[in-house]
Amino acid sequence: MKFRTRLFLAAFGVAGLTLVLAGILVAWSLQGQLLSRIETELVAETALVGELVERLDGNTPISVLDSEADTLGTRLGARVTFIAPGGRVVGDSAQDGPALYSMENHRSRPEIETAAEEGLAVTRRYSATVEADLLYVALRLSHPDVSFVRLALPLTEVDEQLASVQNATVIGLLIAIAGAFLLAWISSTAITRRVQSIAAVARRYADGDLAPEIGDYGNDEIGIVARALGASVQELGRRLSEISRN
């Protein structure tokens, strides 16, 4: 394998590996931040819905509660559920009419149990009602008709947002790798030309041509080696001339 090829592969390998690791870390960090932001926004929306519900008068008809849940669900883009003290669903943006009255008791739902103890709960689980994985936020309220308000966001929407972050990261990573490929190629070409130039001078010296070489090899290690080689050969030529004269 030629020197230029080895140098290029080494430079590109190091740069490519660094970029891939950096891209993975950035994607992981962005996904965590995005998911945290989604949860924070859903918690804030749940608190807002809870405040609105607590302002409602007691003995509010279920039809009114359900209509309110439908309106809020449309505006927030999430499933909104109102749950009575005993666990009965009295409002749900995903169910209306007979379907609402036939819904199972929600008092034993994990997020409701946690909210009953801690006041607020954030969970992820599969919903048999809508047949999808959802991110739930449940909040305990102080209202005679509604003890809990719950907002749910399909994880498919969360996954779509995470996928957009992943796609942007992959595109950026591919662009960066292409740039690293180009830079590694340019750098390896420039260094190889300098090394080849020094090798040509060394071959000329080996053939007995000790004429001084005038060239700019830079101030790095390659330039130092080139100047040291030239100085050594010129000193050798001077001594050979003295021996020849003697």
Accessible surface in RSA format (square Angstrom, percent):
REM  Atomic radii and reference values for relative SASA: ProtOr
REM  Chains: A
REM  Algorithm: Lee & Richards
REM  Probe-radius: 1.40
REM  Slices: 20
REM RES _ NUM      All-atoms   Total-Side   Main-Chain    Non-polar    All polar
REM                ABS   REL    ABS   REL    ABS   REL    ABS   REL    ABS   REL
RES MET A   1   153.36  79.4  81.53  54.0  71.83 171.0  90.97  77.3  62.39  82.7
RES LYS A   2   162.34  79.2 152.92  93.8   9.41  22.4 102.73  92.5  59.61  63.5
RES PHE A   3    85.45  42.8  79.50  49.2   5.95  15.5  79.50  48.2   5.95  17.0
RES ARG A   4    77.65  32.6  76.76  39.1   0.89   2.1  23.12  31.6  54.53  33.0
RES THR A   5    55.40  39.4  52.25  53.0   3.15   7.5  31.86  42.8  23.54  35.6
RES ARG A   6   122.79  51.6 116.21  59.2   6.57  15.7  50.78  69.4  72.01  43.6
RES LEU A   7    46.13  25.7  41.93  30.0   4.21  10.6  45.72  32.1   0.42   1.1
RES PHE A   8    21.86  10.9  21.86  13.5   0.00   0.0  21.86  13.3   0.00   0.0
RES LEU A   9    87.07  48.5  80.01  57.2   7.06  17.7  80.23  56.3   6.83  18.4
RES ALA A  10    59.15  54.4  45.93  70.9  13.21  30.1  58.15  81.9   1.00   2.6
RES ALA A  11    39.46  36.3  25.92  40.0  13.54  30.8  35.28  49.7   4.18  11.1
RES PHE A  12    52.92  26.5  52.78  32.7   0.15   0.4  52.78  32.0   0.15   0.4
RES GLY A  13    37.81  46.6   0.00   N/A  37.81  46.6  33.66  92.4   4.15   9.3
RES VAL A  14   105.92  69.7 100.81  91.3   5.11  12.3 104.62  90.9   1.30   3.5
RES ALA A  15    32.88  30.2  26.05  40.2   6.83  15.5  32.64  46.0   0.25   0.7
RES GLY A  16     9.77  12.1   0.00   N/A   9.77  12.1   9.77  26.8   0.00   0.0
RES LEU A  17   113.33  63.1 107.45  76.9   5.87  14.8 110.75  77.8   2.58   6.9
RES THR A  18    81.05  57.6  77.59  78.7   3.47   8.3  61.46  82.6  19.59  29.6
RES LEU A  19    49.03  27.3  48.10  34.4   0.93   2.3  48.10  33.8   0.93   2.5
RES VAL A  20    52.58  34.6  52.58  47.6   0.00   0.0  52.58  45.7   0.00   0.0
RES LEU A  21    96.11  53.5  95.72  68.5   0.39   1.0  95.84  67.3   0.26   0.7
RES ALA A  22    45.40  41.7  40.40  62.3   5.00  11.4  44.64  62.9   0.76   2.0
RES GLY A  23     9.73  12.0   0.00   N/A   9.73  12.0   9.15  25.1   0.57   1.3
RES ILE A  24   102.18  58.1  97.67  72.8   4.50  10.9 101.04  72.8   1.14   3.1
RES LEU A  25   115.78  64.5 114.07  81.6   1.71   4.3 114.33  80.3   1.45   3.9
RES VAL A  26    76.32  50.2  73.31  66.4   3.02   7.3  76.31  66.3   0.02   0.0
RES ALA A  27    15.20  14.0  15.20  23.5   0.00   0.0  15.20  21.4   0.00   0.0
RES TRP A  28   184.42  74.0 180.68  87.5   3.73   8.8 153.33  81.8  31.08  50.4
RES SER A  29    43.27  36.6  37.97  50.7   5.30  12.2  22.18  47.2  21.09  29.5
RES LEU A  30    73.36  40.9  71.40  51.1   1.96   4.9  71.40  50.1   1.96   5.3
RES GLN A  31    42.76  23.9  41.65  30.4   1.11   2.6   7.97  17.0  34.79  26.4
RES GLY A  32    40.71  50.2   0.00   N/A  40.71  50.2  35.46  97.3   5.25  11.8
RES GLN A  33   113.23  63.3 103.20  75.4  10.04  23.9  44.71  95.2  68.53  52.0
RES LEU A  34    20.64  11.5  17.17  12.3   3.47   8.7  20.24  14.2   0.40   1.1
RES LEU A  35    36.20  20.2  36.20  25.9   0.00   0.0  36.20  25.4   0.00   0.0
RES SER A  36    63.01  53.2  57.58  76.9   5.42  12.5  28.01  59.7  34.99  49.0
RES ARG A  37   114.02  47.9 108.75  55.4   5.27  12.6  61.62  84.2  52.40  31.8
RES ILE A  38     8.27   4.7   7.27   5.4   1.00   2.4   7.44   5.4   0.83   2.3
RES GLU A  39    42.45  24.4  42.45  32.1   0.00   0.0   5.63  10.9  36.82  30.1
RES THR A  40    86.12  61.3  81.29  82.4   4.83  11.5  64.63  86.8  21.49  32.5
RES GLU A  41    80.18  46.0  76.98  58.2   3.19   7.6  33.17  64.2  47.01  38.4
RES LEU A  42     5.16   2.9   4.83   3.5   0.33   0.8   4.97   3.5   0.19   0.5
RES VAL A  43    40.56  26.7  40.14  36.3   0.42   1.0  40.14  34.9   0.42   1.1
RES ALA A  44    60.73  55.8  48.26  74.5  12.47  28.4  55.31  77.9   5.42  14.4
RES GLU A  45    49.57  28.5  48.42  36.6   1.15   2.7  15.52  30.0  34.05  27.8
RES THR A  46     0.22   0.2   0.22   0.2   0.00   0.0   0.22   0.3   0.00   0.0
RES ALA A  47    42.11  38.7  40.27  62.1   1.84   4.2  40.52  57.1   1.59   4.2
RES LEU A  48    93.77  52.2  91.09  65.2   2.68   6.7  93.22  65.5   0.55   1.5
RES VAL A  49     0.73   0.5   0.73   0.7   0.00   0.0   0.73   0.6   0.00   0.0
RES GLY A  50     1.00   1.2   0.00   N/A   1.00   1.2   1.00   2.7   0.00   0.0
RES GLU A  51    91.05  52.3  88.36  66.9   2.68   6.4  28.61  55.3  62.43  51.0
RES LEU A  52    61.30  34.1  57.27  41.0   4.04  10.1  57.81  40.6   3.50   9.4
RES VAL A  53     0.86   0.6   0.25   0.2   0.60   1.5   0.86   0.7   0.00   0.0
RES GLU A  54    77.44  44.5  55.55  42.0  21.89  52.1  13.89  26.9  63.55  51.9
RES ARG A  55   179.25  75.3 149.21  76.1  30.03  71.5  59.68  81.6 119.57  72.5
RES LEU A  56    51.26  28.5  42.07  30.1   9.19  23.1  44.03  30.9   7.23  19.5
RES ASP A  57   117.80  82.5 108.03 107.5   9.77  23.1  33.94  79.9  83.86  83.6
RES GLY A  58    37.07  45.7   0.00   N/A  37.07  45.7  11.33  31.1  25.74  57.7
RES ASN A  59   141.01  97.2 114.64 110.8  26.37  63.5  32.97  79.4 108.04 104.4
RES THR A  60    21.89  15.6  10.32  10.5  11.58  27.6  10.27  13.8  11.63  17.6
RES PRO A  61    78.95  57.5  67.68  61.7  11.27  41.0  78.95  65.2   0.00   0.0
RES ILE A  62    38.88  22.1  34.27  25.5   4.61  11.1  34.27  24.7   4.61  12.5
RES SER A  63    78.05  66.0  64.18  85.7  13.87  32.0  52.77 112.4  25.28  35.4
RES VAL A  64    70.40  46.3  67.48  61.1   2.92   7.0  69.89  60.7   0.51   1.4
RES LEU A  65     1.35   0.7   1.35   1.0   0.00   0.0   1.35   0.9   0.00   0.0
RES ASP A  66    13.17   9.2  13.17  13.1   0.00   0.0   2.04   4.8  11.12  11.1
RES SER A  67    62.71  53.0  59.08  78.8   3.63   8.4  27.23  58.0  35.48  49.7
RES GLU A  68    56.11  32.2  54.47  41.2   1.64   3.9   3.34   6.5  52.78  43.1
RES ALA A  69     0.00   0.0   0.00   0.0   0.00   0.0   0.00   0.0   0.00   0.0
RES ASP A  70    41.14  28.8  39.00  38.8   2.15   5.1  26.56  62.5  14.58  14.5
RES THR A  71    57.01  40.6  50.91  51.6   6.10  14.5  34.71  46.6  22.30  33.7
RES LEU A  72    13.60   7.6  13.60   9.7   0.00   0.0  13.60   9.5   0.00   0.0
RES GLY A  73     6.42   7.9   0.00   N/A   6.42   7.9   2.49   6.8   3.93   8.8
RES THR A  74   116.38  82.8  89.71  90.9  26.67  63.6  72.60  97.5  43.77  66.2
RES ARG A  75   191.28  80.3 153.69  78.3  37.59  89.5  51.75  70.7 139.52  84.6
RES LEU A  76    47.98  26.7  26.20  18.7  21.78  54.8  29.65  20.8  18.33  49.3
RES GLY A  77    45.92  56.6   0.00   N/A  45.92  56.6  36.80 101.0   9.12  20.4
RES ALA A  78    11.46  10.5   0.87   1.3  10.59  24.1   6.82   9.6   4.64  12.3
RES ARG A  79    18.51   7.8  13.00   6.6   5.51  13.1  14.20  19.4   4.31   2.6
RES VAL A  80     0.00   0.0   0.00   0.0   0.00   0.0   0.00   0.0   0.00   0.0
RES THR A  81     0.41   0.3   0.41   0.4   0.00   0.0   0.00   0.0   0.41   0.6
RES PHE A  82     0.00   0.0   0.00   0.0   0.00   0.0   0.00   0.0   0.00   0.0
RES ILE A  83     0.00   0.0   0.00   0.0   0.00   0.0   0.00   0.0   0.00   0.0
RES ALA A  84    14.36  13.2  14.36  22.2   0.00   0.0  14.36  20.2   0.00   0.0
RES PRO A  85    73.00  53.2  58.06  52.9  14.94  54.3  59.54  49.2  13.46  83.7
RES GLY A  86    56.43  69.6   0.00   N/A  56.43  69.6  40.05 109.9  16.38  36.7
RES GLY A  87     0.00   0.0   0.00   N/A   0.00   0.0   0.00   0.0   0.00   0.0
RES ARG A  88   117.45  49.3 115.17  58.7   2.28   5.4  53.35  72.9  64.10  38.8
RES VAL A  89     4.67   3.1   0.42   0.4   4.25  10.3   0.42   0.4   4.25  11.5
RES VAL A  90     8.80   5.8   8.80   8.0   0.00   0.0   8.80   7.6   0.00   0.0
RES GLY A  91     0.00   0.0   0.00   N/A   0.00   0.0   0.00   0.0   0.00   0.0
RES ASP A  92     0.00   0.0   0.00   0.0   0.00   0.0   0.00   0.0   0.00   0.0
RES SER A  93    32.46  27.4   9.11  12.2  23.36  53.8   6.35  13.5  26.11  36.6
RES ALA A  94    45.58  41.9  14.21  21.9  31.37  71.4  23.64  33.3  21.94  58.1
RES GLN A  95    36.93  20.7  34.19  25.0   2.74   6.5   4.26   9.1  32.67  24.8
RES ASP A  96    81.46  57.1  70.08  69.8  11.39  26.9  33.15  78.0  48.31  48.2
RES GLY A  97    32.76  40.4   0.00   N/A  32.76  40.4  26.83  73.6   5.93  13.3
RES PRO A  98   117.40  85.6 108.32  98.7   9.08  33.0 114.08  94.2   3.31  20.6
RES ALA A  99    41.71  38.4  32.93  50.8   8.79  20.0  38.07  53.6   3.64   9.6
RES LEU A 100     5.99   3.3   4.08   2.9   1.91   4.8   4.08   2.9   1.91   5.1
RES TYR A 101   131.58  61.4 102.02  58.0  29.56  76.9  75.59  56.8  55.98  69.0
RES SER A 102    88.50  74.8  55.26  73.7  33.24  76.6  49.68 105.8  38.81  54.4
RES MET A 103    33.29  17.2   7.41   4.9  25.88  61.6  14.36  12.2  18.93  25.1
RES GLU A 104   123.07  70.7 112.53  85.1  10.54  25.1  50.47  97.6  72.60  59.3
RES ASN A 105    80.99  55.8  65.91  63.7  15.08  36.3  36.40  87.6  44.58  43.1
RES HIS A 106     2.54   1.4   2.54   1.8   0.00   0.0   0.75   0.8   1.79   2.1
RES ARG A 107    90.36  37.9  89.72  45.7   0.65   1.5  33.06  45.2  57.30  34.7
RES SER A 108    76.72  64.8  61.88  82.6  14.84  34.2  40.61  86.5  36.11  50.6
RES ARG A 109    45.56  19.1  44.87  22.9   0.68   1.6   9.04  12.4  36.51  22.1
RES PRO A 110    67.83  49.4  63.18  57.6   4.65  16.9  67.22  55.5   0.61   3.8
RES GLU A 111     0.00   0.0   0.00   0.0   0.00   0.0   0.00   0.0   0.00   0.0
RES ILE A 112     0.00   0.0   0.00   0.0   0.00   0.0   0.00   0.0   0.00   0.0
RES GLU A 113    80.31  46.1  78.66  59.5   1.66   3.9  20.00  38.7  60.31  49.2
RES THR A 114    44.77  31.8  41.99  42.6   2.79   6.6  22.20  29.8  22.57  34.1
RES ALA A 115     0.00   0.0   0.00   0.0   0.00   0.0   0.00   0.0   0.00   0.0
RES ALA A 116    25.90  23.8  10.63  16.4  15.27  34.7  10.87  15.3  15.03  39.8
RES GLU A 117   142.93  82.1 109.77  83.0  33.16  79.0  40.70  78.7 102.23  83.5
RES GLU A 118   127.64  73.3  93.86  71.0  33.78  80.4  35.86  69.4  91.78  74.9
RES GLY A 119    11.77  14.5   0.00   N/A  11.77  14.5  11.29  31.0   0.48   1.1
RES LEU A 120    67.71  37.7  60.11  43.0   7.60  19.1  60.11  42.2   7.60  20.5
RES ALA A 121     4.11   3.8   0.17   0.3   3.94   9.0   4.11   5.8   0.00   0.0
RES VAL A 122    62.19  40.9  33.60  30.4  28.59  68.9  33.60  29.2  28.59  77.5
RES THR A 123    35.64  25.4  29.27  29.7   6.37  15.2  35.64  47.9   0.00   0.0
RES ARG A 124   120.62  50.6  91.29  46.5  29.34  69.9  31.39  42.9  89.23  54.1
RES ARG A 125    55.18  23.2  43.64  22.2  11.54  27.5  40.35  55.1  14.83   9.0
RES TYR A 126   123.96  57.9 109.16  62.1  14.80  38.5  86.88  65.3  37.09  45.7
RES SER A 127     3.63   3.1   3.09   4.1   0.54   1.3   0.54   1.2   3.09   4.3
RES ALA A 128    84.12  77.3  64.34  99.3  19.78  45.0  65.40  92.1  18.71  49.6
RES THR A 129    50.58  36.0  22.62  22.9  27.96  66.6  16.11  21.6  34.47  52.1
RES VAL A 130    55.15  36.3  29.69  26.9  25.46  61.3  36.59  31.8  18.56  50.4
RES GLU A 131   130.77  75.1 109.45  82.8  21.32  50.8  23.38  45.2 107.39  87.7
RES ALA A 132    28.16  25.9  22.24  34.3   5.92  13.5  28.16  39.7   0.00   0.0
RES ASP A 133    70.46  49.4  66.29  66.0   4.17   9.9   8.39  19.7  62.08  61.9
RES LEU A 134     3.43   1.9   3.43   2.5   0.00   0.0   3.43   2.4   0.00   0.0
RES LEU A 135     0.00   0.0   0.00   0.0   0.00   0.0   0.00   0.0   0.00   0.0
RES TYR A 136     1.05   0.5   1.05   0.6   0.00   0.0   0.00   0.0   1.05   1.3
RES VAL A 137     0.00   0.0   0.00   0.0   0.00   0.0   0.00   0.0   0.00   0.0
RES ALA A 138     0.00   0.0   0.00   0.0   0.00   0.0   0.00   0.0   0.00   0.0
RES LEU A 139    36.56  20.4  36.56  26.2   0.00   0.0  36.56  25.7   0.00   0.0
RES ARG A 140   114.22  48.0  99.17  50.6  15.05  35.8  28.15  38.5  86.07  52.2
RES LEU A 141    15.98   8.9   2.58   1.8  13.40  33.7   4.17   2.9  11.81  31.8
RES SER A 142   102.33  86.5  75.52 100.8  26.81  61.8  45.44  96.8  56.89  79.7
RES HIS A 143    15.17   8.3   2.74   1.9  12.42  31.8   4.75   4.9  10.42  12.1
RES PRO A 144    96.54  70.4  68.04  62.0  28.49 103.6  80.98  66.9  15.55  96.7
RES ASP A 145    29.06  20.4  24.31  24.2   4.75  11.2  10.13  23.8  18.93  18.9
RES VAL A 146     0.00   0.0   0.00   0.0   0.00   0.0   0.00   0.0   0.00   0.0
RES SER A 147    18.75  15.8  18.60  24.8   0.15   0.4   8.39  17.9  10.37  14.5
RES PHE A 148     9.34   4.7   9.34   5.8   0.00   0.0   9.34   5.7   0.00   0.0
RES VAL A 149     0.00   0.0   0.00   0.0   0.00   0.0   0.00   0.0   0.00   0.0
RES ARG A 150     2.21   0.9   2.00   1.0   0.21   0.5   0.01   0.0   2.20   1.3
RES LEU A 151     0.00   0.0   0.00   0.0   0.00   0.0   0.00   0.0   0.00   0.0
RES ALA A 152     0.56   0.5   0.54   0.8   0.02   0.0   0.54   0.8   0.02   0.1
RES LEU A 153    21.14  11.8  21.14  15.1   0.00   0.0  21.14  14.8   0.00   0.0
RES PRO A 154    36.41  26.5  36.41  33.2   0.00   0.0  36.41  30.1   0.00   0.0
RES LEU A 155    32.12  17.9  32.12  23.0   0.00   0.0  32.12  22.6   0.00   0.0
RES THR A 156    79.04  56.2  76.90  78.0   2.14   5.1  66.01  88.7  13.03  19.7
RES GLU A 157    69.88  40.1  69.22  52.4   0.66   1.6  23.88  46.2  46.00  37.6
RES VAL A 158     2.21   1.5   2.21   2.0   0.00   0.0   2.21   1.9   0.00   0.0
RES ASP A 159    79.67  55.8  75.68  75.3   3.99   9.4  27.46  64.6  52.21  52.1
RES GLU A 160   120.07  68.9 110.25  83.4   9.81  23.4  44.89  86.8  75.17  61.4
RES GLN A 161    67.36  37.7  64.33  47.0   3.03   7.2  29.59  63.0  37.76  28.6
RES LEU A 162    30.83  17.2  30.83  22.1   0.00   0.0  30.83  21.7   0.00   0.0
RES ALA A 163    40.36  37.1  39.23  60.5   1.13   2.6  39.97  56.3   0.39   1.0
RES SER A 164    63.89  54.0  53.20  71.0  10.69  24.6  45.96  97.9  17.92  25.1
RES VAL A 165    29.41  19.4  25.76  23.3   3.65   8.8  29.16  25.3   0.25   0.7
RES GLN A 166    79.09  44.2  78.06  57.1   1.03   2.4  17.50  37.3  61.59  46.7
RES ASN A 167    88.78  61.2  87.19  84.3   1.60   3.8  19.43  46.8  69.35  67.0
RES ALA A 168    64.70  59.5  50.95  78.6  13.74  31.3  55.79  78.6   8.91  23.6
RES THR A 169    21.89  15.6  12.26  12.4   9.62  22.9  18.65  25.1   3.23   4.9
RES VAL A 170    77.03  50.7  76.93  69.6   0.10   0.2  77.03  66.9   0.00   0.0
RES ILE A 171   102.71  58.4 102.06  76.0   0.64   1.6 102.54  73.8   0.17   0.5
RES GLY A 172    36.74  45.3   0.00   N/A  36.74  45.3  30.79  84.5   5.95  13.3
RES LEU A 173    35.86  20.0  31.05  22.2   4.81  12.1  34.08  23.9   1.78   4.8
RES LEU A 174   109.11  60.8 104.08  74.5   5.03  12.6 104.59  73.5   4.51  12.1
RES ILE A 175   118.55  67.5 113.24  84.4   5.31  12.8 115.95  83.5   2.60   7.0
RES ALA A 176    37.73  34.7  24.48  37.8  13.24  30.1  34.68  48.8   3.05   8.1
RES ILE A 177    41.19  23.4  41.19  30.7   0.00   0.0  41.19  29.7   0.00   0.0
RES ALA A 178    61.11  56.2  50.32  77.7  10.78  24.5  56.60  79.7   4.51  11.9
RES GLY A 179    30.92  38.1   0.00   N/A  30.92  38.1  30.02  82.4   0.90   2.0
RES ALA A 180    11.26  10.4   4.42   6.8   6.84  15.6   8.57  12.1   2.69   7.1
RES PHE A 181    99.09  49.6  99.09  61.4   0.00   0.0  99.09  60.1   0.00   0.0
RES LEU A 182   104.08  58.0 103.87  74.3   0.21   0.5 104.08  73.1   0.00   0.0
RES LEU A 183   119.41  66.5 118.99  85.1   0.42   1.1 119.27  83.8   0.15   0.4
RES ALA A 184     6.52   6.0   2.41   3.7   4.11   9.4   6.36   9.0   0.16   0.4
RES TRP A 185   115.90  46.5 115.90  56.1   0.00   0.0  93.64  49.9  22.26  36.1
RES ILE A 186    94.16  53.6  91.99  68.5   2.17   5.2  93.46  67.3   0.69   1.9
RES SER A 187    53.94  45.6  48.39  64.6   5.55  12.8  25.48  54.3  28.46  39.9
RES SER A 188     1.12   0.9   0.16   0.2   0.96   2.2   0.60   1.3   0.52   0.7
RES THR A 189    18.31  13.0  18.28  18.5   0.03   0.1  18.28  24.5   0.03   0.1
RES ALA A 190    49.29  45.3  43.77  67.6   5.52  12.6  47.98  67.6   1.31   3.5
RES ILE A 191    54.47  31.0  54.47  40.6   0.00   0.0  54.47  39.2   0.00   0.0
RES THR A 192     5.90   4.2   5.90   6.0   0.00   0.0   5.90   7.9   0.00   0.0
RES ARG A 193   165.93  69.7 160.35  81.7   5.59  13.3  51.35  70.2 114.58  69.4
RES ARG A 194    63.67  26.7  60.80  31.0   2.86   6.8  40.98  56.0  22.69  13.7
RES VAL A 195    50.07  32.9  49.40  44.7   0.66   1.6  49.64  43.1   0.43   1.2
RES GLN A 196   107.10  59.9 102.47  74.9   4.63  11.0  37.53  79.9  69.58  52.8
RES SER A 197    47.37  40.0  38.63  51.5   8.75  20.2  26.42  56.3  20.95  29.4
RES ILE A 198    21.85  12.4  21.38  15.9   0.47   1.1  21.85  15.7   0.00   0.0
RES ALA A 199    36.11  33.2  29.50  45.5   6.61  15.0  35.60  50.1   0.51   1.4
RES ALA A 200    47.14  43.3  40.80  63.0   6.34  14.4  41.54  58.5   5.60  14.8
RES VAL A 201    15.04   9.9  14.22  12.9   0.82   2.0  14.97  13.0   0.07   0.2
RES ALA A 202    38.58  35.5  32.82  50.6   5.76  13.1  33.97  47.8   4.61  12.2
RES ARG A 203   148.38  62.3 146.07  74.5   2.31   5.5  70.81  96.8  77.57  47.0
RES ARG A 204    58.93  24.7  54.82  27.9   4.11   9.8  45.15  61.7  13.78   8.4
RES TYR A 205    18.78   8.8  10.02   5.7   8.76  22.8   9.02   6.8   9.76  12.0
RES ALA A 206    88.69  81.6  46.29  71.4  42.40  96.5  58.99  83.1  29.70  78.7
RES ASP A 207   126.23  88.4  87.77  87.4  38.46  90.9  31.79  74.8  94.44  94.2
RES GLY A 208    55.54  68.5   0.00   N/A  55.54  68.5  32.42  89.0  23.12  51.8
RES ASP A 209    65.38  45.8  57.28  57.0   8.11  19.2  26.41  62.2  38.97  38.9
RES LEU A 210    50.87  28.3  40.43  28.9  10.43  26.2  41.69  29.3   9.18  24.7
RES ALA A 211    50.98  46.9  42.26  65.2   8.72  19.8  48.60  68.4   2.39   6.3
RES PRO A 212    99.02  72.2  81.94  74.7  17.08  62.1  82.92  68.5  16.10 100.1
RES GLU A 213    72.68  41.7  45.59  34.5  27.09  64.5   7.19  13.9  65.48  53.5
RES ILE A 214   167.79  95.5 140.93 105.0  26.86  64.7 144.42 104.0  23.36  63.4
RES GLY A 215    46.08  56.8   0.00   N/A  46.08  56.8  20.48  56.2  25.60  57.3
RES ASP A 216   139.48  97.7 102.13 101.6  37.35  88.3  41.47  97.6  98.00  97.7
RES TYR A 217    25.98  12.1  23.30  13.3   2.68   7.0  22.51  16.9   3.47   4.3
RES GLY A 218    28.25  34.8   0.00   N/A  28.25  34.8  26.50  72.7   1.74   3.9
RES ASN A 219   135.97  93.8 111.91 108.1  24.07  57.9  31.69  76.3 104.29 100.8
RES ASP A 220    58.70  41.1  48.26  48.0  10.44  24.7  36.65  86.3  22.05  22.0
RES GLU A 221   131.60  75.6 130.23  98.5   1.37   3.3  65.14 126.0  66.46  54.3
RES ILE A 222    37.96  21.6  35.66  26.6   2.30   5.5  37.91  27.3   0.04   0.1
RES GLY A 223     0.00   0.0   0.00   N/A   0.00   0.0   0.00   0.0   0.00   0.0
RES ILE A 224    99.67  56.7  98.03  73.0   1.64   4.0  98.78  71.1   0.88   2.4
RES VAL A 225    91.43  60.2  88.98  80.6   2.46   5.9  90.90  79.0   0.54   1.5
RES ALA A 226    10.24   9.4   1.69   2.6   8.54  19.4   2.16   3.0   8.07  21.4
RES ARG A 227   117.51  49.3 106.37  54.2  11.14  26.5  74.96 102.4  42.55  25.8
RES ALA A 228    54.48  50.1  44.76  69.1   9.72  22.1  53.22  75.0   1.26   3.3
RES LEU A 229    57.87  32.2  52.57  37.6   5.30  13.3  57.19  40.2   0.67   1.8
RES GLY A 230    17.37  21.4   0.00   N/A  17.37  21.4  17.09  46.9   0.28   0.6
RES ALA A 231    64.37  59.2  50.71  78.3  13.67  31.1  58.61  82.5   5.76  15.3
RES SER A 232    70.81  59.8  58.02  77.4  12.79  29.5  36.62  78.0  34.19  47.9
RES VAL A 233    15.58  10.3  14.75  13.4   0.84   2.0  15.58  13.5   0.00   0.0
RES GLN A 234    60.67  33.9  54.17  39.6   6.51  15.5  37.99  80.9  22.68  17.2
RES GLU A 235    64.58  37.1  61.55  46.6   3.02   7.2  37.00  71.6  27.57  22.5
RES LEU A 236    95.68  53.3  93.23  66.7   2.44   6.1  95.35  67.0   0.33   0.9
RES GLY A 237    14.47  17.8   0.00   N/A  14.47  17.8  12.22  33.5   2.24   5.0
RES ARG A 238   116.24  48.8 108.00  55.1   8.24  19.6  69.87  95.5  46.36  28.1
RES ARG A 239   136.22  57.2 135.91  69.3   0.31   0.7  32.86  44.9 103.36  62.6
RES LEU A 240    90.20  50.2  85.67  61.3   4.54  11.4  86.43  60.7   3.77  10.1
RES SER A 241    52.13  44.1  46.42  62.0   5.71  13.2  20.65  44.0  31.48  44.1
RES GLU A 242    64.84  37.2  63.89  48.3   0.95   2.3  15.09  29.2  49.76  40.6
RES ILE A 243   121.05  68.9 112.06  83.5   8.99  21.7 112.79  81.2   8.26  22.4
RES SER A 244    95.01  80.3  61.29  81.8  33.72  77.7  33.63  71.6  61.39  86.0
RES ARG A 245   176.00  73.9 139.97  71.4  36.03  85.8  77.74 106.2  98.27  59.6
RES ASN A 246   159.03 109.7  95.29  92.1  63.74 153.5  45.02 108.4 114.01 110.2
END  Absolute sums over single chains surface
CHAIN  1 A    14414.9      12071.9       2342.9       9189.8       5225.1
END  Absolute sums over all chains
TOTAL         14414.9      12071.9       2342.9       9189.8       5225.1
